[in-house]
Amino acid sequence: MVALALAVSVVLMVIGYRGAEFLPVYTPLPGMGHLNNTLMLVSIFLFGVGGTKGTLYPKMRHPMLTGMILWSVAHLLVNGDVASLVLFGGLGLWAVVSILLINAAGPWVRPTDGRGLKGDAMNLVGTLVIYGLIAASTSGWATTRSWGPIRETLPLPVRRRHLGLLPQGDGGAEQGLGAAWRADLCL
């Protein structure tokens, strides 16, 4: 029942985020897509630390919440609109508050068991597979027949959200960040 409620809440967040009007707050810096992608890779790896019990397992108290904070920061680096601030900023804030509350609840008993490097290898393989699936699903090449530049293949709402674009206007300041930035792929 809890898993169903969580799945419904994620679906509702996605629907709300995609349906929100694009109201820019700040313009992401050019090249932040590369930092975003790197932070996403680390974030996904941290999500798997507790399950695979590698070398970080006994060293980090909150690997999943730390991964959530990195995920949130990564998305805020490339999305400067109100909906992104509410969604990604809110989830990042939730993770920070959760860490503080868990730490205040009592001392951490370090786990002593783990798989060591075998767990890290399992986590790395899983991270690369999941990262590849996310990249394929957000890049457009898996869902379109056009092999042109990424900005030409994605529908405008997807470009705005996943490529950090500002709305296209009459050629003024609201036009966006320039052709070089528009080609950057951001997860």
C-alpha positions in Angstrom: 0.0 0.0 0.0 2.8 2.4 0.8 4.6 1.6 -2.4 1.4 2.4 -4.3 1.0 5.7 -2.5 4.7 6.6 -3.3 4.2 5.7 -7.0 1.1 7.8 -7.2 2.9 10.7 -5.5 5.7 10.5 -8.1 3.3 10.4 -11.0 1.5 13.5 -9.5 4.8 15.3 -9.1 5.7 14.6 -12.7 2.2 15.7 -14.0 2.4 18.9 -11.9 5.9 19.7 -13.0 5.2 19.2 -16.7 1.9 21.1 -16.5 3.4 24.1 -14.7 3.8 27.4 -16.6 7.5 28.2 -17.4 8.3 31.2 -15.3 12.1 31.9 -15.4 13.8 33.0 -12.2 17.4 32.7 -13.3 19.4 31.8 -16.3 21.6 28.7 -15.9 25.2 29.2 -16.8 26.5 27.8 -20.1 28.1 24.4 -19.6 26.3 23.5 -16.5 24.8 20.5 -18.3 28.2 18.7 -18.0 28.3 19.3 -14.3 24.7 18.2 -14.0 25.5 14.9 -15.8 28.5 14.2 -13.5 26.5 15.0 -10.4 23.7 12.7 -11.6 26.2 9.8 -12.1 27.5 10.3 -8.5 23.9 10.6 -7.2 22.8 7.4 -8.8 25.9 5.6 -7.4 25.1 6.9 -3.9 21.5 5.6 -4.2 22.9 2.1 -4.6 25.5 2.2 -1.8 23.1 0.8 0.9 21.8 -2.0 -1.3 25.2 -3.3 -2.6 27.1 -2.7 0.6 30.4 -1.7 -0.9 33.3 0.1 0.7 31.2 3.3 1.3 28.5 1.4 3.1 30.2 1.5 6.6 31.5 5.0 6.0 28.4 6.9 5.1 25.4 7.2 7.3 23.0 8.7 4.7 24.1 7.7 1.2 20.6 7.9 -0.3 19.7 11.2 1.2 23.1 12.6 0.1 22.4 11.3 -3.4 19.0 13.0 -3.3 20.7 16.3 -2.3 23.2 15.9 -5.2 20.3 15.1 -7.6 18.5 18.2 -6.5 21.5 20.5 -6.9 22.3 19.0 -10.3 18.8 19.8 -11.5 18.8 23.3 -10.0 22.1 24.0 -11.9 20.3 23.5 -15.3 16.7 24.5 -14.5 16.0 28.1 -13.4 12.2 28.2 -13.4 9.8 28.4 -10.6 8.5 24.8 -11.0 12.0 23.5 -10.8 12.8 25.5 -7.7 9.7 24.2 -6.1 10.2 20.5 -7.1 14.0 20.0 -6.9 14.5 22.6 -4.2 11.8 21.1 -2.1 13.1 17.5 -2.5 16.6 18.7 -1.7 15.4 20.6 1.4 13.4 17.5 2.5 16.7 15.4 2.3 18.6 17.9 4.3 15.9 18.1 7.0 15.7 14.2 7.0 19.4 14.0 7.6 19.2 16.5 10.5 16.3 14.7 12.1 17.9 11.3 11.8 21.1 12.5 13.3 19.3 14.2 16.2 17.4 11.0 16.9 20.5 9.1 18.1 24.0 8.0 17.4 24.8 6.0 14.3 25.8 2.3 14.8 28.3 1.7 12.0 27.6 -1.5 10.0 30.4 -3.9 10.1 29.4 -6.3 7.3 29.6 -5.6 3.7 30.8 -6.9 0.3 33.7 -4.5 -0.1 34.9 -4.1 -3.7 32.5 -6.7 -5.0 29.6 -4.5 -3.7 31.3 -1.5 -5.4 31.6 -3.3 -8.7 27.9 -4.4 -8.5 26.9 -0.8 -7.7 29.0 0.6 -10.6 27.5 -1.7 -13.1 24.0 -0.9 -11.9 24.8 2.8 -11.9 26.0 2.7 -15.5 22.9 0.8 -16.6 20.5 3.1 -14.9 22.3 6.2 -16.0 22.3 4.9 -19.6 18.6 4.2 -19.4 17.9 7.8 -18.1 20.1 9.3 -20.8 18.4 7.3 -23.5 14.9 8.3 -22.2 15.7 12.0 -21.9 17.9 12.5 -25.0 15.2 11.9 -27.6 17.2 9.4 -29.7 15.3 6.5 -28.2 11.9 8.1 -28.9 12.3 9.9 -32.2 13.2 9.0 -35.8 15.1 12.2 -36.4 18.9 12.0 -35.8 19.4 15.8 -36.1 20.7 18.0 -33.4 19.1 17.4 -30.0 17.3 20.7 -30.0 15.6 19.8 -33.2 14.3 16.4 -32.0 12.8 17.2 -28.7 9.4 18.9 -28.3 9.7 22.4 -26.9 8.4 21.6 -23.3 11.0 18.8 -23.0 13.8 21.1 -24.2 12.7 23.7 -21.7 12.8 21.3 -18.8 15.7 19.0 -19.7 18.0 21.3 -21.6 17.5 24.3 -19.3 16.1 26.5 -22.1 14.2 29.7 -21.7 11.1 30.2 -23.7 11.7 31.1 -27.4 10.6 34.7 -28.0 11.2 37.5 -30.6 15.0 37.2 -30.4 15.3 39.3 -27.3 16.8 38.4 -23.9 14.1 35.7 -23.4 15.4 33.8 -26.5 17.6 31.5 -24.4 21.2 30.8 -23.8 22.7 30.4 -27.3 23.2 27.6 -29.7 26.1 26.0 -27.9 24.2 25.6 -24.7 21.1 24.4 -26.4 23.0 21.4 -27.7 24.1 20.3 -24.2 22.2 17.2 -23.0 21.1 17.4 -19.4 19.6 14.5 -17.5 
